[in-house]
């Protein structure tokens, strides 16, 4: 548990940087897919990609 806390509290270390980048990437990916789901004229292939 303490190792996880050190990882989250110190993003300057190698593992902390990787963890922070992964979290940021997932947040951006989530925003993009959510935005794409709201488009009314999205074709079926892209719509299926966003839902899964």
ModelCIF file with pLDDT and N, C-alpha, C, O atoms, coordinates in Angstrom:
data_MODEL
#
_entry.id   MODEL 
#
_entity.id                         1 
_entity.type                       polymer 
_entity.pdbx_number_of_molecules   1 
#
_entity_poly.entity_id                      1 
_entity_poly.type                           'polypeptide(L)' 
_entity_poly.nstd_linkage                   no 
_entity_poly.nstd_monomer                   no 
_entity_poly.pdbx_seq_one_letter_code       
;(UNK)(UNK)(UNK)(UNK)(UNK)(UNK)(UNK)(UNK)(UNK)(UNK)(UNK)(UNK)(UNK)(UNK)(UNK)(UNK)
(UNK)(UNK)(UNK)(UNK)(UNK)(UNK)(UNK)(UNK)(UNK)(UNK)(UNK)(UNK)(UNK)(UNK)(UNK)(UNK)
(UNK)(UNK)(UNK)(UNK)(UNK)(UNK)(UNK)(UNK)(UNK)(UNK)(UNK)(UNK)(UNK)(UNK)(UNK)(UNK)
(UNK)(UNK)(UNK)(UNK)
;
_entity_poly.pdbx_seq_one_letter_code_can   XXXXXXXXXXXXXXXXXXXXXXXXXXXXXXXXXXXXXXXXXXXXXXXXXXXX 
_entity_poly.pdbx_strand_id                 A 
#
loop_
_entity_poly_seq.entity_id 
_entity_poly_seq.num 
_entity_poly_seq.mon_id 
_entity_poly_seq.hetero 
1 1  UNK n 
1 2  UNK n 
1 3  UNK n 
1 4  UNK n 
1 5  UNK n 
1 6  UNK n 
1 7  UNK n 
1 8  UNK n 
1 9  UNK n 
1 10 UNK n 
1 11 UNK n 
1 12 UNK n 
1 13 UNK n 
1 14 UNK n 
1 15 UNK n 
1 16 UNK n 
1 17 UNK n 
1 18 UNK n 
1 19 UNK n 
1 20 UNK n 
1 21 UNK n 
1 22 UNK n 
1 23 UNK n 
1 24 UNK n 
1 25 UNK n 
1 26 UNK n 
1 27 UNK n 
1 28 UNK n 
1 29 UNK n 
1 30 UNK n 
1 31 UNK n 
1 32 UNK n 
1 33 UNK n 
1 34 UNK n 
1 35 UNK n 
1 36 UNK n 
1 37 UNK n 
1 38 UNK n 
1 39 UNK n 
1 40 UNK n 
1 41 UNK n 
1 42 UNK n 
1 43 UNK n 
1 44 UNK n 
1 45 UNK n 
1 46 UNK n 
1 47 UNK n 
1 48 UNK n 
1 49 UNK n 
1 50 UNK n 
1 51 UNK n 
1 52 UNK n 
#
_struct_asym.id          A 
_struct_asym.entity_id   1 
#
loop_
_ma_qa_metric.id 
_ma_qa_metric.mode 
_ma_qa_metric.name 
_ma_qa_metric.software_group_id 
_ma_qa_metric.type 
1 global pLDDT . pLDDT 
2 local  pLDDT . pLDDT 
#
_ma_qa_metric_global.metric_id      1 
_ma_qa_metric_global.metric_value   76.29 
_ma_qa_metric_global.model_id       1 
_ma_qa_metric_global.ordinal_id     1 
#
loop_
_ma_qa_metric_local.label_asym_id 
_ma_qa_metric_local.label_comp_id 
_ma_qa_metric_local.label_seq_id 
_ma_qa_metric_local.metric_id 
_ma_qa_metric_local.metric_value 
_ma_qa_metric_local.model_id 
_ma_qa_metric_local.ordinal_id 
A UNK 1  2 60.00 1 1  
A UNK 2  2 70.00 1 2  
A UNK 3  2 74.00 1 3  
A UNK 4  2 73.00 1 4  
A UNK 5  2 76.00 1 5  
A UNK 6  2 73.00 1 6  
A UNK 7  2 67.00 1 7  
A UNK 8  2 70.00 1 8  
A UNK 9  2 69.00 1 9  
A UNK 10 2 71.00 1 10 
A UNK 11 2 65.00 1 11 
A UNK 12 2 72.00 1 12 
A UNK 13 2 71.00 1 13 
A UNK 14 2 79.00 1 14 
A UNK 15 2 76.00 1 15 
A UNK 16 2 79.00 1 16 
A UNK 17 2 83.00 1 17 
A UNK 18 2 84.00 1 18 
A UNK 19 2 82.00 1 19 
A UNK 20 2 83.00 1 20 
A UNK 21 2 88.00 1 21 
A UNK 22 2 90.00 1 22 
A UNK 23 2 91.00 1 23 
A UNK 24 2 93.00 1 24 
A UNK 25 2 95.00 1 25 
A UNK 26 2 95.00 1 26 
A UNK 27 2 96.00 1 27 
A UNK 28 2 95.00 1 28 
A UNK 29 2 91.00 1 29 
A UNK 30 2 91.00 1 30 
A UNK 31 2 91.00 1 31 
A UNK 32 2 86.00 1 32 
A UNK 33 2 82.00 1 33 
A UNK 34 2 83.00 1 34 
A UNK 35 2 81.00 1 35 
A UNK 36 2 76.00 1 36 
A UNK 37 2 75.00 1 37 
A UNK 38 2 78.00 1 38 
A UNK 39 2 73.00 1 39 
A UNK 40 2 72.00 1 40 
A UNK 41 2 73.00 1 41 
A UNK 42 2 66.00 1 42 
A UNK 43 2 68.00 1 43 
A UNK 44 2 67.00 1 44 
A UNK 45 2 65.00 1 45 
A UNK 46 2 66.00 1 46 
A UNK 47 2 60.00 1 47 
A UNK 48 2 67.00 1 48 
A UNK 49 2 64.00 1 49 
A UNK 50 2 61.00 1 50 
A UNK 51 2 59.00 1 51 
A UNK 52 2 52.00 1 52 
#
loop_
_atom_site.group_PDB 
_atom_site.id 
_atom_site.type_symbol 
_atom_site.label_atom_id 
_atom_site.label_alt_id 
_atom_site.label_comp_id 
_atom_site.label_asym_id 
_atom_site.label_entity_id 
_atom_site.label_seq_id 
_atom_site.pdbx_PDB_ins_code 
_atom_site.Cartn_x 
_atom_site.Cartn_y 
_atom_site.Cartn_z 
_atom_site.occupancy 
_atom_site.B_iso_or_equiv 
_atom_site.pdbx_formal_charge 
_atom_site.auth_seq_id 
_atom_site.auth_comp_id 
_atom_site.auth_asym_id 
_atom_site.auth_atom_id 
_atom_site.pdbx_PDB_model_num 
ATOM 1   N N  . UNK A 1 1  ? 0.826   -1.199 0.000   1.00 60.00 ? 1  UNK A N  1 
ATOM 2   C CA . UNK A 1 1  ? 0.000   0.000  0.000   1.00 60.00 ? 1  UNK A CA 1 
ATOM 3   C C  . UNK A 1 1  ? 0.864   1.254  0.000   1.00 60.00 ? 1  UNK A C  1 
ATOM 4   O O  . UNK A 1 1  ? 0.554   2.232  -0.681  1.00 60.00 ? 1  UNK A O  1 
ATOM 5   N N  . UNK A 1 2  ? 1.940   1.219  0.762   1.00 70.00 ? 2  UNK A N  1 
ATOM 6   C CA . UNK A 1 2  ? 2.817   2.383  0.827   1.00 70.00 ? 2  UNK A CA 1 
ATOM 7   C C  . UNK A 1 2  ? 3.525   2.619  -0.509  1.00 70.00 ? 2  UNK A C  1 
ATOM 8   O O  . UNK A 1 2  ? 3.771   3.764  -0.890  1.00 70.00 ? 2  UNK A O  1 
ATOM 9   N N  . UNK A 1 3  ? 3.851   1.541  -1.217  1.00 74.00 ? 3  UNK A N  1 
ATOM 10  C CA . UNK A 1 3  ? 4.500   1.684  -2.514  1.00 74.00 ? 3  UNK A CA 1 
ATOM 11  C C  . UNK A 1 3  ? 3.585   2.412  -3.490  1.00 74.00 ? 3  UNK A C  1 
ATOM 12  O O  . UNK A 1 3  ? 4.039   3.276  -4.240  1.00 74.00 ? 3  UNK A O  1 
ATOM 13  N N  . UNK A 1 4  ? 2.308   2.072  -3.485  1.00 73.00 ? 4  UNK A N  1 
ATOM 14  C CA . UNK A 1 4  ? 1.348   2.745  -4.352  1.00 73.00 ? 4  UNK A CA 1 
ATOM 15  C C  . UNK A 1 4  ? 1.237   4.218  -3.987  1.00 73.00 ? 4  UNK A C  1 
ATOM 16  O O  . UNK A 1 4  ? 1.150   5.076  -4.866  1.00 73.00 ? 4  UNK A O  1 
ATOM 17  N N  . UNK A 1 5  ? 1.240   4.505  -2.720  1.00 76.00 ? 5  UNK A N  1 
ATOM 18  C CA . UNK A 1 5  ? 1.166   5.907  -2.272  1.00 76.00 ? 5  UNK A CA 1 
ATOM 19  C C  . UNK A 1 5  ? 2.381   6.694  -2.744  1.00 76.00 ? 5  UNK A C  1 
ATOM 20  O O  . UNK A 1 5  ? 2.245   7.834  -3.188  1.00 76.00 ? 5  UNK A O  1 
ATOM 21  N N  . UNK A 1 6  ? 3.572   6.097  -2.653  1.00 73.00 ? 6  UNK A N  1 
ATOM 22  C CA . UNK A 1 6  ? 4.786   6.766  -3.135  1.00 73.00 ? 6  UNK A CA 1 
ATOM 23  C C  . UNK A 1 6  ? 4.701   6.998  -4.639  1.00 73.00 ? 6  UNK A C  1 
ATOM 24  O O  . UNK A 1 6  ? 5.116   8.046  -5.135  1.00 73.00 ? 6  UNK A O  1 
ATOM 25  N N  . UNK A 1 7  ? 4.168   6.027  -5.358  1.00 67.00 ? 7  UNK A N  1 
ATOM 26  C CA . UNK A 1 7  ? 4.032   6.151  -6.805  1.00 67.00 ? 7  UNK A CA 1 
ATOM 27  C C  . UNK A 1 7  ? 3.102   7.298  -7.174  1.00 67.00 ? 7  UNK A C  1 
ATOM 28  O O  . UNK A 1 7  ? 3.389   8.067  -8.091  1.00 67.00 ? 7  UNK A O  1 
ATOM 29  N N  . UNK A 1 8  ? 1.996   7.411  -6.460  1.00 70.00 ? 8  UNK A N  1 
ATOM 30  C CA . UNK A 1 8  ? 1.024   8.460  -6.759  1.00 70.00 ? 8  UNK A CA 1 
ATOM 31  C C  . UNK A 1 8  ? 1.494   9.835  -6.295  1.00 70.00 ? 8  UNK A C  1 
ATOM 32  O O  . UNK A 1 8  ? 1.201   10.843 -6.938  1.00 70.00 ? 8  UNK A O  1 
ATOM 33  N N  . UNK A 1 9  ? 2.207   9.877  -5.204  1.00 69.00 ? 9  UNK A N  1 
ATOM 34  C CA . UNK A 1 9  ? 2.625   11.165 -4.640  1.00 69.00 ? 9  UNK A CA 1 
ATOM 35  C C  . UNK A 1 9  ? 3.871   11.743 -5.298  1.00 69.00 ? 9  UNK A C  1 
ATOM 36  O O  . UNK A 1 9  ? 4.127   12.941 -5.178  1.00 69.00 ? 9  UNK A O  1 
ATOM 37  N N  . UNK A 1 10 ? 4.648   10.917 -5.989  1.00 71.00 ? 10 UNK A N  1 
ATOM 38  C CA . UNK A 1 10 ? 5.903   11.396 -6.585  1.00 71.00 ? 10 UNK A CA 1 
ATOM 39  C C  . UNK A 1 10 ? 5.947   11.084 -8.078  1.00 71.00 ? 10 UNK A C  1 
ATOM 40  O O  . UNK A 1 10 ? 6.544   10.087 -8.485  1.00 71.00 ? 10 UNK A O  1 
ATOM 41  N N  . UNK A 1 11 ? 5.317   11.934 -8.898  1.00 65.00 ? 11 UNK A N  1 
ATOM 42  C CA . UNK A 1 11 ? 5.316   11.679 -10.341 1.00 65.00 ? 11 UNK A CA 1 
ATOM 43  C C  . UNK A 1 11 ? 6.640   12.046 -11.020 1.00 65.00 ? 11 UNK A C  1 
ATOM 44  O O  . UNK A 1 11 ? 6.737   11.975 -12.245 1.00 65.00 ? 11 UNK A O  1 
ATOM 45  N N  . UNK A 1 12 ? 7.655   12.435 -10.254 1.00 72.00 ? 12 UNK A N  1 
ATOM 46  C CA . UNK A 1 12 ? 8.946   12.781 -10.842 1.00 72.00 ? 12 UNK A CA 1 
ATOM 47  C C  . UNK A 1 12 ? 9.807   11.547 -11.087 1.00 72.00 ? 12 UNK A C  1 
ATOM 48  O O  . UNK A 1 12 ? 10.745  11.608 -11.882 1.00 72.00 ? 12 UNK A O  1 
ATOM 49  N N  . UNK A 1 13 ? 9.516   10.442 -10.434 1.00 71.00 ? 13 UNK A N  1 
ATOM 50  C CA . UNK A 1 13 ? 10.257  9.207  -10.640 1.00 71.00 ? 13 UNK A CA 1 
ATOM 51  C C  . UNK A 1 13 ? 9.796   8.542  -11.931 1.00 71.00 ? 13 UNK A C  1 
ATOM 52  O O  . UNK A 1 13 ? 8.751   8.898  -12.476 1.00 71.00 ? 13 UNK A O  1 
ATOM 53  N N  . UNK A 1 14 ? 10.563  7.589  -12.415 1.00 79.00 ? 14 UNK A N  1 
ATOM 54  C CA . UNK A 1 14 ? 10.255  6.919  -13.675 1.00 79.00 ? 14 UNK A CA 1 
ATOM 55  C C  . UNK A 1 14 ? 8.899   6.243  -13.667 1.00 79.00 ? 14 UNK A C  1 
ATOM 56  O O  . UNK A 1 14 ? 8.096   6.452  -14.576 1.00 79.00 ? 14 UNK A O  1 
ATOM 57  N N  . UNK A 1 15 ? 8.634   5.429  -12.645 1.00 76.00 ? 15 UNK A N  1 
ATOM 58  C CA . UNK A 1 15 ? 7.358   4.716  -12.569 1.00 76.00 ? 15 UNK A CA 1 
ATOM 59  C C  . UNK A 1 15 ? 6.198   5.690  -12.370 1.00 76.00 ? 15 UNK A C  1 
ATOM 60  O O  . UNK A 1 15 ? 5.108   5.481  -12.901 1.00 76.00 ? 15 UNK A O  1 
ATOM 61  N N  . UNK A 1 16 ? 6.432   6.737  -11.615 1.00 79.00 ? 16 UNK A N  1 
ATOM 62  C CA . UNK A 1 16 ? 5.398   7.745  -11.395 1.00 79.00 ? 16 UNK A CA 1 
ATOM 63  C C  . UNK A 1 16 ? 5.039   8.484  -12.666 1.00 79.00 ? 16 UNK A C  1 
ATOM 64  O O  . UNK A 1 16 ? 3.871   8.789  -12.908 1.00 79.00 ? 16 UNK A O  1 
ATOM 65  N N  . UNK A 1 17 ? 6.048   8.774  -13.481 1.00 83.00 ? 17 UNK A N  1 
ATOM 66  C CA . UNK A 1 17 ? 5.802   9.451  -14.759 1.00 83.00 ? 17 UNK A CA 1 
ATOM 67  C C  . UNK A 1 17 ? 4.989   8.565  -15.690 1.00 83.00 ? 17 UNK A C  1 
ATOM 68  O O  . UNK A 1 17 ? 4.048   9.026  -16.337 1.00 83.00 ? 17 UNK A O  1 
ATOM 69  N N  . UNK A 1 18 ? 5.360   7.288  -15.753 1.00 84.00 ? 18 UNK A N  1 
ATOM 70  C CA . UNK A 1 18 ? 4.632   6.351  -16.612 1.00 84.00 ? 18 UNK A CA 1 
ATOM 71  C C  . UNK A 1 18 ? 3.189   6.239  -16.152 1.00 84.00 ? 18 UNK A C  1 
ATOM 72  O O  . UNK A 1 18 ? 2.270   6.267  -16.971 1.00 84.00 ? 18 UNK A O  1 
ATOM 73  N N  . UNK A 1 19 ? 2.985   6.113  -14.848 1.00 82.00 ? 19 UNK A N  1 
ATOM 74  C CA . UNK A 1 19 ? 1.637   6.016  -14.296 1.00 82.00 ? 19 UNK A CA 1 
ATOM 75  C C  . UNK A 1 19 ? 0.827   7.262  -14.628 1.00 82.00 ? 19 UNK A C  1 
ATOM 76  O O  . UNK A 1 19 ? -0.330  7.157  -15.034 1.00 82.00 ? 19 UNK A O  1 
ATOM 77  N N  . UNK A 1 20 ? 1.419   8.439  -14.461 1.00 83.00 ? 20 UNK A N  1 
ATOM 78  C CA . UNK A 1 20 ? 0.722   9.697  -14.742 1.00 83.00 ? 20 UNK A CA 1 
ATOM 79  C C  . UNK A 1 20 ? 0.370   9.798  -16.223 1.00 83.00 ? 20 UNK A C  1 
ATOM 80  O O  . UNK A 1 20 ? -0.726  10.240 -16.567 1.00 83.00 ? 20 UNK A O  1 
ATOM 81  N N  . UNK A 1 21 ? 1.284   9.396  -17.103 1.00 88.00 ? 21 UNK A N  1 
ATOM 82  C CA . UNK A 1 21 ? 1.011   9.454  -18.538 1.00 88.00 ? 21 UNK A CA 1 
ATOM 83  C C  . UNK A 1 21 ? -0.099  8.489  -18.937 1.00 88.00 ? 21 UNK A C  1 
ATOM 84  O O  . UNK A 1 21 ? -0.938  8.823  -19.773 1.00 88.00 ? 21 UNK A O  1 
ATOM 85  N N  . UNK A 1 22 ? -0.111  7.308  -18.355 1.00 90.00 ? 22 UNK A N  1 
ATOM 86  C CA . UNK A 1 22 ? -1.174  6.339  -18.660 1.00 90.00 ? 22 UNK A CA 1 
ATOM 87  C C  . UNK A 1 22 ? -2.531  6.883  -18.223 1.00 90.00 ? 22 UNK A C  1 
ATOM 88  O O  . UNK A 1 22 ? -3.511  6.775  -18.960 1.00 90.00 ? 22 UNK A O  1 
ATOM 89  N N  . UNK A 1 23 ? -2.589  7.458  -17.039 1.00 91.00 ? 23 UNK A N  1 
ATOM 90  C CA . UNK A 1 23 ? -3.849  8.030  -16.542 1.00 91.00 ? 23 UNK A CA 1 
ATOM 91  C C  . UNK A 1 23 ? -4.305  9.176  -17.443 1.00 91.00 ? 23 UNK A C  1 
ATOM 92  O O  . UNK A 1 23 ? -5.488  9.267  -17.772 1.00 91.00 ? 23 UNK A O  1 
ATOM 93  N N  . UNK A 1 24 ? -3.390  10.040 -17.840 1.00 93.00 ? 24 UNK A N  1 
ATOM 94  C CA . UNK A 1 24 ? -3.750  11.158 -18.712 1.00 93.00 ? 24 UNK A CA 1 
ATOM 95  C C  . UNK A 1 24 ? -4.230  10.662 -20.069 1.00 93.00 ? 24 UNK A C  1 
ATOM 96  O O  . UNK A 1 24 ? -5.196  11.193 -20.618 1.00 93.00 ? 24 UNK A O  1 
ATOM 97  N N  . UNK A 1 25 ? -3.564  9.649  -20.613 1.00 95.00 ? 25 UNK A N  1 
ATOM 98  C CA . UNK A 1 25 ? -3.982  9.070  -21.888 1.00 95.00 ? 25 UNK A CA 1 
ATOM 99  C C  . UNK A 1 25 ? -5.389  8.486  -21.781 1.00 95.00 ? 25 UNK A C  1 
ATOM 100 O O  . UNK A 1 25 ? -6.206  8.682  -22.681 1.00 95.00 ? 25 UNK A O  1 
ATOM 101 N N  . UNK A 1 26 ? -5.679  7.779  -20.703 1.00 95.00 ? 26 UNK A N  1 
ATOM 102 C CA . UNK A 1 26 ? -7.011  7.192  -20.536 1.00 95.00 ? 26 UNK A CA 1 
ATOM 103 C C  . UNK A 1 26 ? -8.087  8.268  -20.394 1.00 95.00 ? 26 UNK A C  1 
ATOM 104 O O  . UNK A 1 26 ? -9.202  8.091  -20.884 1.00 95.00 ? 26 UNK A O  1 
ATOM 105 N N  . UNK A 1 27 ? -7.774  9.358  -19.743 1.00 96.00 ? 27 UNK A N  1 
ATOM 106 C CA . UNK A 1 27 ? -8.738  10.452 -19.602 1.00 96.00 ? 27 UNK A CA 1 
ATOM 107 C C  . UNK A 1 27 ? -9.034  11.070 -20.963 1.00 96.00 ? 27 UNK A C  1 
ATOM 108 O O  . UNK A 1 27 ? -10.194 11.318 -21.293 1.00 96.00 ? 27 UNK A O  1 
ATOM 109 N N  . UNK A 1 28 ? -7.996  11.321 -21.753 1.00 95.00 ? 28 UNK A N  1 
ATOM 110 C CA . UNK A 1 28 ? -8.195  11.907 -23.084 1.00 95.00 ? 28 UNK A CA 1 
ATOM 111 C C  . UNK A 1 28 ? -8.964  10.945 -23.975 1.00 95.00 ? 28 UNK A C  1 
ATOM 112 O O  . UNK A 1 28 ? -9.866  11.364 -24.700 1.00 95.00 ? 28 UNK A O  1 
ATOM 113 N N  . UNK A 1 29 ? -8.623  9.670  -23.934 1.00 91.00 ? 29 UNK A N  1 
ATOM 114 C CA . UNK A 1 29 ? -9.333  8.664  -24.719 1.00 91.00 ? 29 UNK A CA 1 
ATOM 115 C C  . UNK A 1 29 ? -10.816 8.612  -24.332 1.00 91.00 ? 29 UNK A C  1 
ATOM 116 O O  . UNK A 1 29 ? -11.685 8.507  -25.197 1.00 91.00 ? 29 UNK A O  1 
ATOM 117 N N  . UNK A 1 30 ? -11.091 8.686  -23.053 1.00 91.00 ? 30 UNK A N  1 
ATOM 118 C CA . UNK A 1 30 ? -12.473 8.689  -22.585 1.00 91.00 ? 30 UNK A CA 1 
ATOM 119 C C  . UNK A 1 30 ? -13.234 9.910  -23.096 1.00 91.00 ? 30 UNK A C  1 
ATOM 120 O O  . UNK A 1 30 ? -14.386 9.793  -23.514 1.00 91.00 ? 30 UNK A O  1 
ATOM 121 N N  . UNK A 1 31 ? -12.601 11.069 -23.065 1.00 91.00 ? 31 UNK A N  1 
ATOM 122 C CA . UNK A 1 31 ? -13.250 12.286 -23.570 1.00 91.00 ? 31 UNK A CA 1 
ATOM 123 C C  . UNK A 1 31 ? -13.526 12.195 -25.065 1.00 91.00 ? 31 UNK A C  1 
ATOM 124 O O  . UNK A 1 31 ? -14.586 12.618 -25.528 1.00 91.00 ? 31 UNK A O  1 
ATOM 125 N N  . UNK A 1 32 ? -12.592 11.653 -25.812 1.00 86.00 ? 32 UNK A N  1 
ATOM 126 C CA . UNK A 1 32 ? -12.775 11.526 -27.261 1.00 86.00 ? 32 UNK A CA 1 
ATOM 127 C C  . UNK A 1 32 ? -13.910 10.559 -27.578 1.00 86.00 ? 32 UNK A C  1 
ATOM 128 O O  . UNK A 1 32 ? -14.775 10.867 -28.398 1.00 86.00 ? 32 UNK A O  1 
ATOM 129 N N  . UNK A 1 33 ? -13.912 9.394  -26.936 1.00 82.00 ? 33 UNK A N  1 
ATOM 130 C CA . UNK A 1 33 ? -14.972 8.423  -27.238 1.00 82.00 ? 33 UNK A CA 1 
ATOM 131 C C  . UNK A 1 33 ? -16.336 8.926  -26.792 1.00 82.00 ? 33 UNK A C  1 
ATOM 132 O O  . UNK A 1 33 ? -17.335 8.684  -27.470 1.00 82.00 ? 33 UNK A O  1 
ATOM 133 N N  . UNK A 1 34 ? -16.393 9.622  -25.666 1.00 83.00 ? 34 UNK A N  1 
ATOM 134 C CA . UNK A 1 34 ? -17.672 10.178 -25.230 1.00 83.00 ? 34 UNK A CA 1 
ATOM 135 C C  . UNK A 1 34 ? -18.172 11.218 -26.228 1.00 83.00 ? 34 UNK A C  1 
ATOM 136 O O  . UNK A 1 34 ? -19.359 11.258 -26.551 1.00 83.00 ? 34 UNK A O  1 
ATOM 137 N N  . UNK A 1 35 ? -17.266 12.053 -26.709 1.00 81.00 ? 35 UNK A N  1 
ATOM 138 C CA . UNK A 1 35 ? -17.647 13.073 -27.687 1.00 81.00 ? 35 UNK A CA 1 
ATOM 139 C C  . UNK A 1 35 ? -18.126 12.439 -28.988 1.00 81.00 ? 35 UNK A C  1 
ATOM 140 O O  . UNK A 1 35 ? -19.088 12.910 -29.593 1.00 81.00 ? 35 UNK A O  1 
ATOM 141 N N  . UNK A 1 36 ? -17.462 11.380 -29.413 1.00 76.00 ? 36 UNK A N  1 
ATOM 142 C CA . UNK A 1 36 ? -17.853 10.712 -30.656 1.00 76.00 ? 36 UNK A CA 1 
ATOM 143 C C  . UNK A 1 36 ? -19.232 10.055 -30.535 1.00 76.00 ? 36 UNK A C  1 
ATOM 144 O O  . UNK A 1 36 ? -19.985 10.002 -31.507 1.00 76.00 ? 36 UNK A O  1 
ATOM 145 N N  . UNK A 1 37 ? -19.554 9.560  -29.343 1.00 75.00 ? 37 UNK A N  1 
ATOM 146 C CA . UNK A 1 37 ? -20.863 8.937  -29.142 1.00 75.00 ? 37 UNK A CA 1 
ATOM 147 C C  . UNK A 1 37 ? -22.004 9.930  -29.271 1.00 75.00 ? 37 UNK A C  1 
ATOM 148 O O  . UNK A 1 37 ? -23.134 9.537  -29.559 1.00 75.00 ? 37 UNK A O  1 
ATOM 149 N N  . UNK A 1 38 ? -21.728 11.202 -29.063 1.00 78.00 ? 38 UNK A N  1 
ATOM 150 C CA . UNK A 1 38 ? -22.785 12.206 -29.117 1.00 78.00 ? 38 UNK A CA 1 
ATOM 151 C C  . UNK A 1 38 ? -23.047 12.716 -30.527 1.00 78.00 ? 38 UNK A C  1 
ATOM 152 O O  . UNK A 1 38 ? -24.009 13.452 -30.746 1.00 78.00 ? 38 UNK A O  1 
ATOM 153 N N  . UNK A 1 39 ? -22.199 12.333 -31.495 1.00 73.00 ? 39 UNK A N  1 
ATOM 154 C CA . UNK A 1 39 ? -22.397 12.775 -32.871 1.00 73.00 ? 39 UNK A CA 1 
ATOM 155 C C  . UNK A 1 39 ? -23.581 12.034 -33.495 1.00 73.00 ? 39 UNK A C  1 
ATOM 156 O O  . UNK A 1 39 ? -23.612 10.803 -33.476 1.00 73.00 ? 39 UNK A O  1 
ATOM 157 N N  . UNK A 1 40 ? -24.544 12.752 -34.042 1.00 72.00 ? 40 UNK A N  1 
ATOM 158 C CA . UNK A 1 40 ? -25.748 12.081 -34.550 1.00 72.00 ? 40 UNK A CA 1 
ATOM 159 C C  . UNK A 1 40 ? -25.516 11.323 -35.862 1.00 72.00 ? 40 UNK A C  1 
ATOM 160 O O  . UNK A 1 40 ? -26.192 10.322 -36.101 1.00 72.00 ? 40 UNK A O  1 
ATOM 161 N N  . UNK A 1 41 ? -24.608 11.752 -36.700 1.00 73.00 ? 41 UNK A N  1 
ATOM 162 C CA . UNK A 1 41 ? -24.429 11.142 -38.013 1.00 73.00 ? 41 UNK A CA 1 
ATOM 163 C C  . UNK A 1 41 ? -23.197 10.256 -38.083 1.00 73.00 ? 41 UNK A C  1 
ATOM 164 O O  . UNK A 1 41 ? -22.571 10.148 -39.137 1.00 73.00 ? 41 UNK A O  1 
ATOM 165 N N  . UNK A 1 42 ? -22.851 9.637  -36.998 1.00 66.00 ? 42 UNK A N  1 
ATOM 166 C CA . UNK A 1 42 ? -21.691 8.766  -36.953 1.00 66.00 ? 42 UNK A CA 1 
ATOM 167 C C  . UNK A 1 42 ? -22.021 7.445  -37.646 1.00 66.00 ? 42 UNK A C  1 
ATOM 168 O O  . UNK A 1 42 ? -23.057 6.840  -37.368 1.00 66.00 ? 42 UNK A O  1 
ATOM 169 N N  . UNK A 1 43 ? -21.143 6.993  -38.550 1.00 68.00 ? 43 UNK A N  1 
ATOM 170 C CA . UNK A 1 43 ? -21.462 5.763  -39.261 1.00 68.00 ? 43 UNK A CA 1 
ATOM 171 C C  . UNK A 1 43 ? -21.388 4.556  -38.321 1.00 68.00 ? 43 UNK A C  1 
ATOM 172 O O  . UNK A 1 43 ? -20.845 4.651  -37.220 1.00 68.00 ? 43 UNK A O  1 
ATOM 173 N N  . UNK A 1 44 ? -21.933 3.433  -38.762 1.00 67.00 ? 44 UNK A N  1 
ATOM 174 C CA . UNK A 1 44 ? -22.082 2.265  -37.902 1.00 67.00 ? 44 UNK A CA 1 
ATOM 175 C C  . UNK A 1 44 ? -20.748 1.692  -37.415 1.00 67.00 ? 44 UNK A C  1 
ATOM 176 O O  . UNK A 1 44 ? -20.651 1.231  -36.278 1.00 67.00 ? 44 UNK A O  1 
ATOM 177 N N  . UNK A 1 45 ? -19.726 1.717  -38.266 1.00 65.00 ? 45 UNK A N  1 
ATOM 178 C CA . UNK A 1 45 ? -18.429 1.166  -37.872 1.00 65.00 ? 45 UNK A CA 1 
ATOM 179 C C  . UNK A 1 45 ? -17.808 1.966  -36.729 1.00 65.00 ? 45 UNK A C  1 
ATOM 180 O O  . UNK A 1 45 ? -17.317 1.388  -35.760 1.00 65.00 ? 45 UNK A O  1 
ATOM 181 N N  . UNK A 1 46 ? -17.827 3.273  -36.840 1.00 66.00 ? 46 UNK A N  1 
ATOM 182 C CA . UNK A 1 46 ? -17.261 4.098  -35.780 1.00 66.00 ? 46 UNK A CA 1 
ATOM 183 C C  . UNK A 1 46 ? -18.115 4.058  -34.519 1.00 66.00 ? 46 UNK A C  1 
ATOM 184 O O  . UNK A 1 46 ? -17.595 4.107  -33.405 1.00 66.00 ? 46 UNK A O  1 
ATOM 185 N N  . UNK A 1 47 ? -19.414 3.968  -34.701 1.00 60.00 ? 47 UNK A N  1 
ATOM 186 C CA . UNK A 1 47 ? -20.305 3.888  -33.544 1.00 60.00 ? 47 UNK A CA 1 
ATOM 187 C C  . UNK A 1 47 ? -20.038 2.602  -32.766 1.00 60.00 ? 47 UNK A C  1 
ATOM 188 O O  . UNK A 1 47 ? -20.004 2.624  -31.536 1.00 60.00 ? 47 UNK A O  1 
ATOM 189 N N  . UNK A 1 48 ? -19.851 1.491  -33.458 1.00 67.00 ? 48 UNK A N  1 
ATOM 190 C CA . UNK A 1 48 ? -19.555 0.231  -32.788 1.00 67.00 ? 48 UNK A CA 1 
ATOM 191 C C  . UNK A 1 48 ? -18.202 0.296  -32.088 1.00 67.00 ? 48 UNK A C  1 
ATOM 192 O O  . UNK A 1 48 ? -18.029 -0.297 -31.023 1.00 67.00 ? 48 UNK A O  1 
ATOM 193 N N  . UNK A 1 49 ? -17.253 1.001  -32.668 1.00 64.00 ? 49 UNK A N  1 
ATOM 194 C CA . UNK A 1 49 ? -15.939 1.151  -32.055 1.00 64.00 ? 49 UNK A CA 1 
ATOM 195 C C  . UNK A 1 49 ? -16.027 1.926  -30.757 1.00 64.00 ? 49 UNK A C  1 
ATOM 196 O O  . UNK A 1 49 ? -15.337 1.597  -29.792 1.00 64.00 ? 49 UNK A O  1 
ATOM 197 N N  . UNK A 1 50 ? -16.862 2.947  -30.718 1.00 61.00 ? 50 UNK A N  1 
ATOM 198 C CA . UNK A 1 50 ? -16.989 3.771  -29.507 1.00 61.00 ? 50 UNK A CA 1 
ATOM 199 C C  . UNK A 1 50 ? -17.718 3.040  -28.386 1.00 61.00 ? 50 UNK A C  1 
ATOM 200 O O  . UNK A 1 50 ? -17.407 3.239  -27.212 1.00 61.00 ? 50 UNK A O  1 
ATOM 201 N N  . UNK A 1 51 ? -18.665 2.212  -28.731 1.00 59.00 ? 51 UNK A N  1 
ATOM 202 C CA . UNK A 1 51 ? -19.481 1.544  -27.721 1.00 59.00 ? 51 UNK A CA 1 
ATOM 203 C C  . UNK A 1 51 ? -18.702 0.427  -27.038 1.00 59.00 ? 51 UNK A C  1 
ATOM 204 O O  . UNK A 1 51 ? -18.878 0.194  -25.842 1.00 59.00 ? 51 UNK A O  1 
ATOM 205 N N  . UNK A 1 52 ? -17.849 -0.261 -27.778 1.00 52.00 ? 52 UNK A N  1 
ATOM 206 C CA . UNK A 1 52 ? -17.132 -1.390 -27.188 1.00 52.00 ? 52 UNK A CA 1 
ATOM 207 C C  . UNK A 1 52 ? -15.934 -0.999 -26.429 1.00 52.00 ? 52 UNK A C  1 
ATOM 208 O O  . UNK A 1 52 ? -15.241 -1.857 -25.883 1.00 52.00 ? 52 UNK A O  1 
#
